[in-house]
Amino acid sequence: MDIRIAEPIYTDRLASFLESLGQPAITCGPGHIDVILPETEPDRAVAESELAIYLRVWGVLYPDAEIESAGELEAIAARHSAAA
């Protein structure tokens, strides 16, 4: 899953944060991180929900580090919480 960060200075910090939480994150360039998610259900759904939660925590820790693909993750989190 692609994650875009409005302030590229936070790219490595966010990738390290996600990796510390067990999320395989690859820095693709300034302001661009790719998180590797499982391809099969239910593992993918769980990983997407976890990622959405971790990015919400990141937003509290670094409010000025806006994540541009947060809307997509919010939709994923809402879909999974409605299914639960």
N, CA, C and O of each residue as an XYZ file, in Angstrom:
336
protein
N       0.848     -1.162      0.000
C       0.000      0.000      0.000
C       0.897      1.229      0.000
O       1.830      1.322      0.797
N       0.620      2.148     -0.871
C       1.381      3.388     -0.966
C       0.926      4.372      0.092
O      -0.269      4.574      0.303
N       1.896      4.980      0.752
C       1.631      6.041      1.708
C       2.444      7.244      1.264
O       3.650      7.136      1.038
N       1.795      8.377      1.142
C       2.465      9.625      0.744
C       2.458     10.573      1.933
O       1.456     10.710      2.635
N       3.588     11.217      2.143
C       3.736     12.151      3.247
C       3.959     13.538      2.651
O       4.818     13.722      1.789
N       3.183     14.505      3.115
C       3.280     15.858      2.572
C       4.660     16.472      2.846
O       5.180     17.216      2.015
N       5.244     16.169      3.989
C       6.567     16.689      4.355
C       7.578     15.557      4.243
O       7.656     14.722      5.144
N       8.355     15.502      3.166
C       9.295     14.393      2.951
C      10.317     14.186      4.066
O      10.899     13.107      4.177
N      10.538     15.202      4.889
C      11.505     15.065      5.975
C      11.119     13.952      6.961
O      11.975     13.427      7.672
N       9.830     13.596      6.999
C       9.340     12.579      7.923
C       9.350     11.160      7.335
O       8.957     10.216      8.020
N       9.777     10.996      6.119
C       9.695      9.703      5.438
C      10.396      8.593      6.213
O       9.779      7.576      6.530
N      11.669      8.776      6.519
C      12.422      7.733      7.226
C      11.884      7.504      8.629
O      11.858      6.372      9.111
N      11.460      8.565      9.277
C      10.924      8.440     10.636
C       9.638      7.611     10.638
O       9.451      6.761     11.509
N       8.754      7.852      9.671
C       7.517      7.077      9.592
C       7.816      5.625      9.231
O       7.222      4.714      9.809
N       8.720      5.398      8.292
C       9.080      4.017      7.927
C       9.634      3.270      9.138
O       9.279      2.114      9.367
N      10.492      3.915      9.908
C      11.052      3.283     11.117
C       9.965      3.017     12.146
O       9.955      1.968     12.791
N       9.044      3.974     12.300
C       7.928      3.806     13.229
C       7.103      2.583     12.851
O       6.790      1.758     13.710
N       6.749      2.457     11.575
C       5.944      1.327     11.127
C       6.701      0.009     11.286
O       6.119     -0.989     11.712
N       7.983     -0.004     10.949
C       8.779     -1.227     11.097
C       8.896     -1.638     12.558
O       8.910     -2.830     12.865
N       8.980     -0.664     13.467
C       9.060     -0.988     14.896
C       7.784     -1.655     15.397
O       7.783     -2.315     16.436
N       6.692     -1.473     14.644
C       5.404     -2.072     14.996
C       5.121     -3.341     14.192
O       4.009     -3.868     14.223
N       6.134     -3.825     13.473
C       5.975     -5.070     12.728
C       5.404     -4.915     11.333
O       5.032     -5.907     10.706
N       5.325     -3.680     10.832
C       4.809     -3.440      9.490
C       5.991     -3.316      8.529
O       6.809     -2.410      8.686
N       6.099     -4.200      7.542
C       7.216     -4.096      6.592
C       7.041     -2.875      5.690
O       6.166     -2.847      4.824
N       7.889     -1.864      5.909
C       7.783     -0.598      5.177
C       9.044     -0.372      4.359
O      10.157     -0.547      4.855
N       8.864      0.014      3.116
C       9.975      0.294      2.213
C       9.905      1.762      1.825
O       8.879      2.239      1.341
N      11.005      2.472      2.043
C      11.080      3.859      1.611
C      11.384      3.875      0.124
O      12.451      3.436     -0.305
N      10.451      4.380     -0.653
C      10.586      4.404     -2.114
C      11.179      5.713     -2.624
O      11.648      5.785     -3.760
N      11.159      6.720     -1.807
C      11.670      8.027     -2.189
C      11.195      9.055     -1.189
O      10.472      8.715     -0.253
N      11.582     10.298     -1.365
C      11.136     11.343     -0.444
C       9.611     11.446     -0.407
O       8.968     11.673     -1.432
N       9.052     11.278      0.772
C       7.607     11.395      0.923
C       6.810     10.203      0.427
O       5.591     10.299      0.286
N       7.465      9.083      0.157
C       6.771      7.913     -0.400
C       7.244      6.637      0.291
O       8.425      6.291      0.252
N       6.295      5.945      0.926
C       6.565      4.676      1.602
C       5.605      3.634      1.054
O       4.433      3.920      0.808
N       6.110      2.432      0.868
C       5.275      1.303      0.458
C       5.255      0.312      1.611
O       6.306     -0.153      2.054
N       4.073     -0.009      2.091
C       3.912     -0.993      3.161
C       3.429     -2.284      2.517
O       2.438     -2.297      1.788
N       4.137     -3.357      2.795
C       3.795     -4.658      2.226
C       2.716     -5.305      3.089
O       2.925     -5.563      4.275
N       1.572     -5.562      2.485
C       0.450     -6.185      3.185
C       0.237     -7.599      2.659
O       0.527     -7.879      1.496
N      -0.268     -8.493      3.512
C      -0.591     -9.846      3.032
C      -1.609     -9.778      1.904
O      -2.418     -8.852      1.839
N      -1.564    -10.758      1.026
C      -2.469    -10.747     -0.123
C      -3.762    -11.514      0.119
O      -4.723    -11.346     -0.631
N      -3.804    -12.342      1.139
C      -4.986    -13.174      1.366
C      -5.780    -12.677      2.570
O      -5.230    -12.130      3.526
N      -7.072    -12.885      2.492
C      -7.963    -12.562      3.613
C      -7.949    -13.738      4.585
O      -7.766    -14.866      4.126
N      -8.120    -13.568      5.839
C      -8.395    -12.339      6.576
C      -7.135    -11.572      6.975
O      -7.229    -10.498      7.568
N      -5.956    -12.113      6.655
C      -4.711    -11.462      7.063
C      -4.596    -10.035      6.525
O      -4.125     -9.139      7.224
N      -5.030     -9.831      5.279
C      -4.945     -8.490      4.689
C      -5.844     -7.512      5.436
O      -5.438     -6.382      5.708
N      -7.046     -7.930      5.765
C      -7.985     -7.056      6.474
C      -7.435     -6.659      7.837
O      -7.567     -5.507      8.252
N      -6.826     -7.597      8.525
C      -6.240     -7.303      9.833
C      -5.077     -6.321      9.676
O      -4.975     -5.357     10.434
N      -4.212     -6.560      8.708
C      -3.058     -5.686      8.483
C      -3.501     -4.274      8.096
O      -2.900     -3.298      8.545
N      -4.535     -4.152      7.274
C      -5.041     -2.827      6.894
C      -5.595     -2.082      8.105
O      -5.356     -0.886      8.269
N      -6.337     -2.794      8.948
C      -6.887     -2.163     10.150
C      -5.779     -1.719     11.094
O      -5.827     -0.617     11.641
N      -4.777     -2.583     11.287
C      -3.649     -2.226     12.146
C      -2.917     -1.002     11.599
O      -2.570     -0.090     12.350
N      -2.690     -0.991     10.298
C      -1.988      0.124      9.679
C      -2.760      1.427      9.865
O      -2.163      2.464     10.152
N      -4.058      1.383      9.708
C      -4.884      2.578      9.903
C      -4.753      3.092     11.335
O      -4.668      4.300     11.555
N      -4.735      2.183     12.305
C      -4.586      2.575     13.708
C      -3.210      3.180     13.945
O      -3.093      4.222     14.590
N      -2.170      2.536     13.429
C      -0.812      3.036     13.615
C      -0.649      4.425     13.007
O       0.043      5.275     13.568
N      -1.285      4.654     11.862
C      -1.173      5.971     11.229
C      -1.958      7.040     11.993
O      -1.599      8.216     11.953
N      -3.015      6.642     12.680
C      -3.716      7.594     13.546
C      -2.816      7.993     14.721
O      -2.746      9.164     15.094
N      -2.132      7.002     15.295
C      -1.189      7.287     16.386
C      -0.081      8.214     15.881
O       0.287      9.177     16.554
N       0.443      7.916     14.696
C       1.476      8.762     14.090
C       0.975     10.202     13.974
O       1.716     11.141     14.265
N      -0.274     10.376     13.553
C      -0.845     11.707     13.405
C      -0.925     12.466     14.718
O      -0.836     13.693     14.730
N      -1.092     11.754     15.820
C      -1.099     12.393     17.136
C       0.329     12.769     17.541
O       0.565     13.845     18.090
N       1.275     11.873     17.265
C       2.669     12.130     17.628
C       3.292     13.237     16.779
O       4.089     14.035     17.273
N       2.918     13.279     15.490
C       3.487     14.242     14.539
C       2.354     14.919     13.759
O       2.144     14.611     12.586
N       1.632     15.827     14.394
C       0.472     16.438     13.729
C       0.818     17.255     12.487
O      -0.038     17.457     11.626
N       2.055     17.725     12.383
C       2.434     18.509     11.210
C       2.913     17.638     10.057
O       3.218     18.159      8.984
N       2.985     16.320     10.254
C       3.426     15.385      9.212
C       2.193     14.758      8.566
O       1.841     13.614      8.856
N       1.552     15.507      7.701
C       0.304     15.069      7.076
C       0.535     13.894      6.134
O       1.442     13.906      5.301
N      -0.310     12.884      6.291
C      -0.256     11.706      5.423
C      -1.340     11.867      4.367
O      -2.522     11.978      4.695
N      -0.941     11.879      3.105
C      -1.869     12.190      2.026
C      -2.809     11.047      1.678
O      -3.888     11.293      1.138
N      -2.437      9.809      1.969
C      -3.334      8.701      1.659
C      -4.139      8.269      2.875
O      -4.625      7.140      2.936
N      -4.279      9.172      3.846
C      -5.015      8.842      5.057
C      -6.494      8.587      4.768
O      -7.116      7.776      5.454
N      -7.066      9.255      3.776
C      -8.478      9.056      3.449
C      -8.763      7.628      3.040
O      -9.777      7.054      3.439
N      -7.877      7.050      2.248
C      -8.026      5.657      1.833
C      -7.967      4.734      3.047
O      -8.741      3.780      3.138
N      -7.060      5.009      3.973
C      -6.931      4.169      5.163
C      -8.132      4.329      6.082
O      -8.560      3.358      6.706
N      -8.681      5.529      6.179
C      -9.882      5.733      6.990
C     -11.046      4.928      6.425
O     -11.826      4.349      7.181
N     -11.165      4.887      5.100
C     -12.225      4.108      4.466
C     -12.038      2.622      4.755
O     -13.009      1.908      5.004
N     -10.806      2.162      4.724
C     -10.517      0.754      5.033
C     -10.891      0.454      6.478
O     -11.539     -0.555      6.753
N     -10.488      1.324      7.407
C     -10.787      1.103      8.818
C     -12.300      1.090      9.050
O     -12.804      0.258      9.804
N     -13.013      1.997      8.412
C     -14.468      2.050      8.579
C     -15.121      0.790      8.020
O     -16.058      0.258      8.615
N     -14.633      0.316      6.890
C     -15.189     -0.893      6.268
C     -14.985     -2.103      7.179
O     -15.892     -2.919      7.343
N     -13.800     -2.218      7.769
C     -13.510     -3.376      8.611
C     -14.228     -3.315      9.947
O     -14.640     -4.349     10.473
N     -14.386     -2.112     10.510
C     -15.099     -2.017     11.777
C     -16.593     -2.264     11.574
O     -17.261     -2.763     12.479
N     -17.126     -1.922     10.404
C     -18.538     -2.190     10.119
C     -18.776     -3.683      9.914
O     -19.854     -4.191     10.222
N     -17.777     -4.380      9.398
C     -17.917     -5.812      9.158
C     -17.785     -6.619     10.440
O     -18.243     -7.759     10.507
N     -17.158     -6.032     11.466
C     -16.907     -6.761     12.725
C     -18.139     -6.880     13.576
O     -18.088     -7.463     14.659
